[in-house]
Every structure is written in structure tokens, then in C-alpha cells.
Amino acid sequence: MKKAIAVIVAAALACAAGFALSACGQQSNGSSASDAESSAATSQAEEQFYIEPISDEVFERIYGKSFKEDCTLPREDLRYLHVLHVDLNGEEHEGEMIVNYHIADDVLDILRQLYEANYPIEKIRLVDEYDADDERSMEDNNSSSFNFRFISHTTRVSKHGLGLAVDINTLYNPYTKVVDGERIIEPITGEPYLDREADFPYKIDHEDLCYKLFTEHGFEWGGDWEDRKDYQHFEIPTAQVEEWYPSNE
């Protein structure tokens, strides 16, 4: 009798062990499947971040707009960036930006890190979708870079004209300067966001991830300027630009 009970107990223990191993195997398989799905999603996202020379198709979209007929910057110095970004609601969007080849890798890395951190950027569109009208682009809170133009009353190309400056979340981070006692605000609809002590979405300040990443990559922030403020604006320092483009005078 005792021997029979011992056999039954042994069989029960063996059965329980079998179930445990099976469950463990299923859990392991489930974890592996989840990891595989996560890895695949990451890989697919990575594929959406890339740099290309300016193709004929893209050039047709920008010629006569951001790439004006009197553009002195060679087309070969520009690069097309394709990225992903999320807005304030966490919705994912595709983005496009054209920058100078000198900063293409840096800007792609910055935008990738912002995306991975779920940092909100409302729009990243070519300024050509606004007929290269900066005011319209800024009012729509669009983030962009290249838009050829000379600095007023000079033959020097601006840093945006060289594709060496980037503007982020422009409506909420306006440009402002006082000229002859009159305050200039660009975009004009950005006036409510001049109070940088206020709390509002998309605001860039020294604690902001966007600020930290751009400055880590060697950019200067327009929010640090003394004679004017350009809270949306990140640019390559003038000394470096002069090394790359010594004839830009």
C-alpha cells in the first residue's frame, strides 16, 4: 500500500514538473516573440531615417522656391533627410528636411534621438510646401532648415541659405528684436509665447532635450543671444562656417 502511494506521488510530482517546464517554455517563447517584434519595429523605424543627395525629383520641388534662381550654393552641398517624429498627441509622422552636407549626419542623429524620446515636434516639412515663405511656415509651427537668401544689404548668404541652421517648433519659439523702439516678432502669431517663464507646449529652454542635443552637436542656440532672441533657432558657429565657406562675404 505504501509502495503504491509512493508511486502515485512520484507520478504526480513528475507530471507537475512536466507542466512547469512546459509553462516555462511557453513563457520563454512568448518573451522571445515579444523581443523579436520589438526588434522588428525598431528596425523598421530605423529604415525611415536616412540621408540622400538631392534627387531630380526633390530638386524639381524646391527649384524657384527655397532653391532660388540666384542661389549661389551648389546643389551638391545639400542633402535630403527623411525622418520620423511624433506630435504632442504622440501621433507618428514622416518628416522631410534639407540641410547642408556638413551637418546632415548630426541633424539626422538629433532628430532620431528626439523621436526615440517621444519629444514632440508638430511638423517637419520642406519650406517649399509654403512657397518658401518663412512667415507662413513658422505660423504653422513647421520645423525646417534650408531656405536660400542673402543677409539684407549684403552679398553674404545667411546660415539658413547655406542649410547650416535649423528651426524647431517655430510658432512656440519665436524670433524677437527691438528696432528703433519697435518690437519685431516672427511669426507675429508667436507673440503669446514671448513670456519664457510661462508653461506651454513645445517650448525650448536650457532644460529642454532639443536644446541639449543640438548644443552637444556643436550648434549655438538663438535663445542665448543678447541683442535679439531666436528661440526656435540652432546654427553652426560663424567661425566654423567661415572655414567651410571662406568666400561667403
Secondary structure, 3 states (H helix, E strand, C coil): CHHHHHHHHHHHHHHHHHHHHHHHHHHHHHHHHHHHHHHHHHHHHHCCCEEEECCHHHHHHHECCCECCCCCCCHHHEEEEEEEEECCCCCEEEEEEEEECCCHHHHHHHHHHHHHCCCECCEECCHHHHCCCHHHHHHCCEEECCCCCECCCCCCECCCCCCCEEECCCCCCCEEEEECCEEEEECHHHHHHCCCCCCCCCCCCCCCHHHHHHHHCCCEEHHHCCCCEECCEEECCHHHHHHHCCCCC
